[in-house]
Amino acid sequence: MLKKITKDELKQILDNHKLWLEDNSKGKRADLSFADLHSADLHSADLSGIDLRSADLRFANLSSANLSYADLRSANLSSADLSSANLSSAKLGDAYLCFANLDKQYIQISCIGSRKGTTTYCVDDDIIYCGCWTGTLKEFEKRVKETHKNNEQYLKEYLGAIRYFKSISMKGGKR
């Protein structure tokens, strides 16, 4: 069940998070997992390292926000504005990005592999997010071949996804 967060509560949580970022002996790392942040204005906020697992961020303004190292697994980011947001090293496994405004091209394939999860590929940065694993497409292909060499079904699923990601990249998907 989602926790409703008021604007005042959100401000207090983010103020404590800012203190924690400056000196982790002060403040507190923000935990907004399972939070209802539908339509929240988080423009330019420093959300690095924040826990937003399974949060409802539909229609949220996250433009120019720093989401580096943020945990966004299973977060609903549909129709969120993520333009110019820093998503470096963010965990995006099973995050829902449908209609999100990104200034980078992301492709998702759902219900794939042994965990039947979502695999996300950032075409522009050549980064794969698969569960808790992150790396380049080439690294992902190597890992898939090693991990699933004895499971033909999962190997075929992942290699099919990799071929698709490569075809998008070759068609000029990269800017």
Beta strands, then each sheet from edge to edge (+ up, - down):
strand 1: 3-4
strand 2: 35-36
strand 3: 106-112
strand 4: 117-122
strand 5: 127-130
strand 6: 133-135
sheet 1: 1+ 2+
sheet 2: 3+ 4- 5+ 6-
end
